Amino acid sequence: MPGSLLREPLVIETDAVVIGAGLSGLAAATHLVRNGFRVICVEQRKEFGKVVGESLDWSAPELFSHLGLPMEELISTEVATWKRHLTVTRSDGSRKEFLPGAWLADPPWNVEIRTLHLDRDRTDARLRELAHRLGVSILNERVADFAVLDEQNPRARRILGLRTQEGTFIRASWFVDASGSDASLLGKRFGLKSFEYGPRKVAIWSHLPTQEWVEGTNLHMVSSPGVYMEWIWEIPIRPGVSSIGYVAPGSSVKAQRAMGLGTQDIFVRQCRSFPRLQKAFDQDPMQEVATASFLCRTYEGVCGTNWVIIGEAASQSDPITGNGVTAALRHAEEAIALIRHYRHRGTISFAARAIYNLRVKAVGLYFNSLIEKLFYQPVLRDRLGLFGTARVYTVPAWLTNLFYTRIRPSRSLLRTLIICSLMAAVRVMTWGEYHIGAFFFGMSASRQQANPVEGQIYAM
């Protein structure tokens, strides 16, 4: 139409589309382009705000090295700091240190027992630079919808392209959804079943200068008998600066706001209950705080004919597990290995999809169920004590990640079944212990109501 201001729809053709330029999205795009794919990364944000610090488990550094970012380089460029141990502190000031046994570094295990804390702002910036240098194109537009073939048949549905709100249509052979837990575009678009653990939680955090430097993560536990746990992280993300954050159920934060406290007031009030953190707040003026809410959730069926969901869009790990970065990088690596293998066929086999789906679901449920049953819920935590619970959780968590790394289950159905069976066995044992504890916990509560004095003695 002469004089019309309407632009012609822009159509782009490429080999692969990655939705989201966060950690898992950039990792996936990097793996794809290194395997000869033309890649467009669709990310609605043009600028990224402050991101929390990350305390990595002992499997993550190897996954970064596969991207071309070895530990020593991350340390030397102040993208990361060493994490040599984990310290748990109770509200009464008592504390206990947890670290992998030195024997793991010896033959035949030869495990790297050092790991890292990440400055996520710098890490993501470094990954964006790497992706750009390799030729990944980033389109700063918002995904509006997908063109899907055979949408009503879960086993056959295929994505032909996506359209952005700005009117761009991208046609590609492969699609990777790394849109994050809140968006989870394909999970919601296809109505995938999800498993949720625990209530929706709120994280409030800031970065503060710190003078007492430690090469380890500090977890400050705001726990009382019979009450759902809250906690504070202290992660040294670069020399002289720590990421400090408070995590609590949304209902707890809502109750504190009802008392007239603002977000910053809640954060400062909780942190000042620990002497070590109180010193940090006394020495430096309070900086602006950031907030985020999250729900620990794992989707089922996250791999289709020519599409894969990765990172938090597939499975949101509770931050206290320290498994979020590992899961995001593993998803990216394993998903792109699938796409590379089936590139010329154009369709991921049903068996390969089932194996990938099983691993993502099993790992997500494993870490979230353990941390929910052992730490957050008071039943076992009150029975074992905070430090006993920490020991019970950390040993299987470390060993599971170690075993996963060594047997590389993505290479076969048998290896996947082995690791998933082991995780299922630990979950069943924890479930049994939890329900036995809940039975006695209920008896204790009933006796306390019937006879307060006797009940208090019984509960000790």
Rosetta blueprint (number, residue, H / E / L):
1 M L
2 P L
3 G L
4 S L
5 L L
6 L L
7 R L
8 E L
9 P L
10 L L
11 V E
12 I E
13 E E
14 T L
15 D L
16 A E
17 V E
18 V E
19 I E
20 G L
21 A L
22 G L
23 L H
24 S H
25 G H
26 L H
27 A H
28 A H
29 A H
30 T H
31 H H
32 L H
33 V H
34 R H
35 N L
36 G L
37 F L
38 R L
39 V E
40 I E
41 C E
42 V E
43 E L
44 Q L
45 R L
46 K L
47 E L
48 F L
49 G L
50 K L
51 V L
52 V L
53 G L
54 E E
55 S E
56 L L
57 D L
58 W L
59 S L
60 A H
61 P H
62 E H
63 L H
64 F H
65 S H
66 H H
67 L L
68 G L
69 L L
70 P L
71 M H
72 E H
73 E H
74 L H
75 I H
76 S H
77 T L
78 E L
79 V L
80 A E
81 T E
82 W E
83 K E
84 R L
85 H E
86 L E
87 T E
88 V E
89 T E
90 R E
91 S L
92 D L
93 G L
94 S L
95 R E
96 K E
97 E E
98 F E
99 L L
100 P L
101 G L
102 A H
103 W H
104 L H
105 A H
106 D L
107 P L
108 P L
109 W L
110 N L
111 V L
112 E L
113 I L
114 R L
115 T E
116 L E
117 H E
118 L E
119 D L
120 R H
121 D H
122 R H
123 T H
124 D H
125 A H
126 R H
127 L H
128 R H
129 E H
130 L H
131 A H
132 H H
133 R H
134 L H
135 G L
136 V L
137 S E
138 I E
139 L E
140 N L
141 E L
142 R L
143 V E
144 A E
145 D E
146 F E
147 A E
148 V E
149 L E
150 D L
151 E L
152 Q L
153 N L
154 P L
155 R L
156 A L
157 R L
158 R E
159 I E
160 L E
161 G E
162 L E
163 R E
164 T E
165 Q L
166 E L
167 G L
168 T L
169 F E
170 I E
171 R E
172 A L
173 S L
174 W E
175 F E
176 V E
177 D E
178 A L
179 S L
180 G L
181 S L
182 D L
183 A L
184 S L
185 L H
186 L H
187 G H
188 K H
189 R H
190 F L
191 G L
192 L L
193 K L
194 S E
195 F E
196 E E
197 Y E
198 G E
199 P E
200 R E
201 K E
202 V E
203 A E
204 I E
205 W E
206 S E
207 H E
208 L E
209 P E
210 T L
211 Q L
212 E L
213 W L
214 V L
215 E L
216 G E
217 T E
218 N E
219 L E
220 H E
221 M E
222 V E
223 S L
224 S L
225 P L
226 G L
227 V L
228 Y L
229 M L
230 E E
231 W E
232 I E
233 W E
234 E E
235 I E
236 P E
237 I E
238 R E
239 P L
240 G L
241 V E
242 S E
243 S E
244 I E
245 G E
246 Y E
247 V E
248 A E
249 P E
250 G H
251 S H
252 S H
253 V H
254 K H
255 A H
256 Q H
257 R H
258 A H
259 M L
260 G L
261 L L
262 G L
263 T H
264 Q H
265 D H
266 I H
267 F H
268 V H
269 R H
270 Q H
271 C H
272 R L
273 S L
274 F L
275 P H
276 R H
277 L H
278 Q H
279 K H
280 A H
281 F H
282 D H
283 Q H
284 D L
285 P L
286 M L
287 Q L
288 E L
289 V L
290 A E
291 T E
292 A E
293 S E
294 F E
295 L E
296 C E
297 R E
298 T E
299 Y E
300 E L
301 G L
302 V L
303 C E
304 G L
305 T L
306 N L
307 W E
308 V E
309 I E
310 I L
311 G H
312 E H
313 A H
314 A L
315 S E
316 Q L
317 S L
318 D L
319 P H
320 I H
321 T H
322 G L
323 N L
324 G H
325 V H
326 T H
327 A H
328 A H
329 L H
330 R H
331 H H
332 A H
333 E H
334 E H
335 A H
336 I H
337 A H
338 L H
339 I H
340 R H
341 H H
342 Y L
343 R L
344 H L
345 R L
346 G L
347 T L
348 I L
349 S L
350 F H
351 A H
352 A H
353 R H
354 A H
355 I H
356 Y H
357 N H
358 L H
359 R H
360 V H
361 K H
362 A H
363 V H
364 G H
365 L H
366 Y H
367 F H
368 N H
369 S H
370 L H
371 I H
372 E H
373 K H
374 L H
375 F H
376 Y H
377 Q L
378 P H
379 V H
380 L H
381 R H
382 D H
383 R H
384 L H
385 G L
386 L H
387 F H
388 G H
389 T H
390 A H
391 R H
392 V H
393 Y H
394 T H
395 V H
396 P H
397 A H
398 W H
399 L H
400 T H
401 N H
402 L H
403 F H
404 Y H
405 T H
406 R H
407 I H
408 R L
409 P H
410 S H
411 R H
412 S L
413 L H
414 L H
415 R H
416 T H
417 L H
418 I H
419 I H
420 C H
421 S H
422 L H
423 M H
424 A H
425 A H
426 V H
427 R H
428 V H
429 M H
430 T H
431 W H
432 G H
433 E H
434 Y H
435 H H
436 I H
437 G H
438 A H
439 F H
440 F H
441 F H
442 G H
443 M H
444 S H
445 A H
446 S H
447 R H
448 Q H
449 Q H
450 A H
451 N L
452 P H
453 V H
454 E H
455 G H
456 Q H
457 I H
458 Y H
459 A H
460 M L
